[in-house]
Amino acid sequence: MTDTSPKLTRRHDFVLFFDVTNGNPNGDPDAGNLPRLDPETNRGLVTDVCLKRKIRNYVELAREGESGYRIYVTEGAILNEKHREAYVAERGDSAEVRGAKKLSPKSDEEAKRIRDWMCDNFFDIRTFGGVLSTGINAGQVRGPVQITFARSVEPVLPLEVSITRMAATSEADKKQRDEGSGDDERTDNRTMGRKHIIPYGLYRAHGFVSAPLASHEVKGTGFTEADLALLWEALGNMFEHDRSAARGEMATRRLVVFEHDSKLGNAHADALFDRVKVWRKRPDADGSDAANRHPIGAAETDNWGPARSFDDYVVTVDKDNLPPGVKILK
């Protein structure tokens, strides 16, 4: 990849808010695809893997065909064959390289060149890192961008909704209906199903961008300022091209970015995240007035109905007395 974008030299931390309305943001395959929950608090969860998948999908759409923006983890991909491409670039397109079931670098220098080729060509390797040592060994990469699980700001109550389909699954089902041998002759070929939804949930995730892991001469992935801008773009738009009947309506609601003026940072991330607070807003009131909002779970909100839109919340960011060398971008 030929990239003239400056290397990333500043640490960033960010808070992402997104919501779901009448949908399942991230089903749990071990629980019949129910929305993921913290069983002790009933707060909804969305895994970091789910969020990274949406970022990958957006970048794949937005930078389709552009050099350096391929996606490593794609549906149906054979990952070892992508590792093999790095060896072809390094050693040439020979029958030995094409036919080998296992390949390993012959020196530390070759290992670095193969690793760098993977970082240069695949955005998600350059961003999130990856274990590339399966069979055809392309090394291991620590990614500069890491994202936590997202957690709903309040408990959520998943609903199981019954649905029907007015068609038979097979000829045998249709024959059973025509002969009247089913349990209910009035079903008219209908097939019953279930759908799990959350009526509404506002989720919060934290993220970190390490400048040393991006730009270090040896360990860095080459993640640049342009890549960072694309990451912000993806976080803001990733739900716009991820529509599904199962997921209802999902949208990014707020992205708060703290930028440090140094590689290692000027403040602890948790102290910065504590500046971002979510409040319940009094129904039909002006949330900009502090008297009309209260902390999540406060006694004043006990008689309020459940939140059903982002308008039921207020997100505030304390911008006073920021640590020296830290500024808020969004």
N, C-alpha and C positions, 0 to 999 in steps of 0.2 A: 504494500500500500504506500502510495506517495501522499504524504500529509504534511502540509506546511503549518498546520495549526500548532500554537504554542503548547509545550508540555504543561501538565497540570502541576502547579507549585503551591496551591493553597488547599488546606483541608476544608471540607464542607460537612455539615450535619443537617438533616432535614426531617420535617414532620409532614406526613401525608394523611389527609382526611379524604375518605370516599364513603359513599353510602349505597345502599341497596333498597329498592322498593318492590315488594311482592316478588321476590326472587331468592335464589339460592346462590350466594356468592362463591361458595367453595364446599362442595359436597364431600362427605367422609365415606370412602368406599368400605370401611370397616363397620359402618353403622347404617347400611342401606341407603347411602348417599344423603343422609340427613345433613343439614348445615352443621359445620364444625362448631363445637361448643366447649367452653371450659366447664366441666361438670360441677365444679365447686361454686362457681359464681353465675353460671348461665350466661356469661358474656360470649358473644360470637367470636370465632377465630377465622382468619384467612391466612394460609401459610405463605411464607416467603417464596416458596417454589411457585405457587399460583401467581403471585405478583410478578415474579421474574418472567414467567411464561407470557404474560400480557405485554411486558416490555419488549420481549423478543419478537412477539407477533407484530407489534407496532413498527419496530425498526425494520423488520422484514418487508413490511408494506411501504414504509416511507422512504427506504433507501434501496429498493429493489434494483438489482443489477449494478449497483455502485461498488467499485473496488474497495475492499476493507470492511464492508458491512454485511458480509455473509453471516448466517446464524448457524452455530454449531449444533445445538440441540433442536432438531426439527422432527416433525412427525414421520415415523418410519425410517429415519436415518440410520445408516450403519456407521457408527462412530469411528471404528477402526479404519474404514476406507477414507475418512477425512484425515486421519493421522497419516495414512499412506501418501496422501497428496503432499504432505510436508517432506516426506522422504524422497518423493519423485522430484520435488523442487531442489532438494539438497544433493541427491546422488545421481539424478538423471532418470529418464523414463526407460528403465531396463526391465527385462523379463524377470530378473532376480528380485527386484524391488516390487514389481507388480504381482509376483506369484508367492512371495513369502507370507507365511502365516504369522510369523513373529519378526519384529524388527526392533533393534535397540541402537542408540547412538554409540559411535565408536570412540568418542572422546567428549570431554566436558564442553569443548568449543562447538562440536557438532550438536550436542544436546541443546545448547543455548540457541543456535541458529534455527533448529527445528521448533523449539518453543516459541521463539520470536516470530517465526513464520505463522504459527497458529494464532498468535496474538494479533499480528498485522492483518490477517485475513478474516478473522471471526470476531464480530463486535461483542458477542456475549462472553467469549473467552477473555477478551481484553477488559471487559467490564466486571464480570462476576467471577472469573477464574474457572478452574475445572481440574478434575483428575483425568489425565490423558495417557495414563500408563497401562491401559488394558490391551494386552496382546502386542499391538504395534505401539511401541512406547514413545509418546511425544512429551513425556514429563508431567509435572504438576505445576499449576499456576494459581497463585493467590490473587484473587481479584480485588481491586481497590474499592469496589462498590458492594456494600452488604446491606441487606434489608431485614428487618425483624418480622415476626408474625404480626399481622394486624389484629387488633382486639376492639370489639365494639365498646363504645363509651358507656353504655348501659346494658343491663341484661336484655336478651332477646328471647322471644317465644316462637320457636318454629311451629308452623302449621302443616298438617298433612291434608292435602286437598285431593278428593277423589275426582277423577276425570274419566270420560268415556270416549270410545272411538266407534263410529257408526259403520264399521266394516269388519268382515271376518278375517282372521289371520291366515286360514288355510281352507282348502276345499273341504277337508274333513269337518271343520267347524261349521261351514255353510250347510253341509249335508245334515249335520246334527240338528241344526236349526230348522231346516226344511222338513225333516222327519218329526220334529216336535219332541225330540228325545233329550233336550237339554233340561237343566234344572228350572229354567224359566223361559217359556215359549215366547214371551213378549220381548226378549232381548234384541231381536231384529239384528243379529250379527254384531251387536255391540261388544266391545272389549273394555273391561274395566282397568283402570290404572291409577297410580298415585303420584302426586307431585308435592315436593317439600318446598316451602317458601318461608321467608321471614317477612312479615308485613312491612317493617322498616328497621333499619339499623345503620348507625353512623360508626364507621371504623377508623381507627387511628393506627398508623404504622410509623416506625422510626427508621431512618437510613443514615448511612455513613459513607463518606468518600475519602479515602486515604490518598494523600498526595505522594507519600513515599512509595506506596505500592503501585502507583501510576507511573512515576517518573524516575525511580531508582535506576542507576546505570546497569545493574545486573539483574535485580529482582523485579524491576518495573515492567508493566505490561504495555506501556506506550499509550495509555488512556490519556486523551488530550482535552483541551478546552472545548474543542468542537464536539467531542464525544460527550462531555458533560452537558453541553447545551442540548444535545440530542436526548440525553437521559431526562432532562427537565421536560422537554417536549413530549417524550413518551409517557411520563408520569401524568401529565396533564390531559393526554388524549387517548390513553390506552383502552379505555372503556368504549370509546366512540366506534371502534371497529371490532368489538368483541361481543356483539349482540347475540343473545340466545334466548329462546323461550324459557329455558330453565333459570336464567339469571335475572329475569325481570328487567328493571331499570337500574343501572349502576352508573355512577358518575364520580369523577374527581371533584371534590368540593373546595379543597384548600391545600396549598403546598407552601410550607414555610421553610426557607433555606437560611441557615446560618453560615456565613463565609468567614473564615479566619484569614489573616494576612500572612500566615506562615505554613510551612509543610506540616509541622507537628501539632499546630493548633494553639489557641490562646486561652481556652477554657474547657472544662469538662463538658462532654456532651449532655450528661444528665442535668446539669445546672441550666443549660440552654433550653432543653426540652421542657423543664419545669416552668419556663416563661410562657409556654403555650398552654392555655387552659380552655376547657369546654364548659359551658354553663347551660342550664336549662332556662329557657326564656318563658316568661309568663305569657299564657295564650293571649293573642290579639294585643300585645303590648310592644312598645319600642325597646328592642334589645340593647340599643346604644345607651339607654338610661340604666345605670347600675342597679337602681332600685327594682327593676323589672326582671332581673336575672339572679339565679342562685346556683350554688355548686351542685353537681350531680349527686343525687341522693339526699339533699338537704331536706329537713322536715317541712320547709315551706312548700315543697313540691309534692308532698304526699297526696294531695287531693287533685293534682293535675292528671289529665289523661296521659296515656303513653304517647311518646313522640311518633309522629307519622310523616315528618318531612324535615329537611334541613332547617327550615324556618323555625322549628321548635328549639333550636340551639343557637348559641352565640359562641364563636371562637375568638378569643382575645390573645394578643401577643404583647408581653411587657417589653417595651423598647427603651425603658428608662435605665440609665446606668449600666449599659452593656459593657462587658469586659473590654479593656483596650485591645484593639486589633480584631474585633468581631463586629460584623455588620449583618443586617437582615436584608436578604435580596428580594424575597417574595412574601 
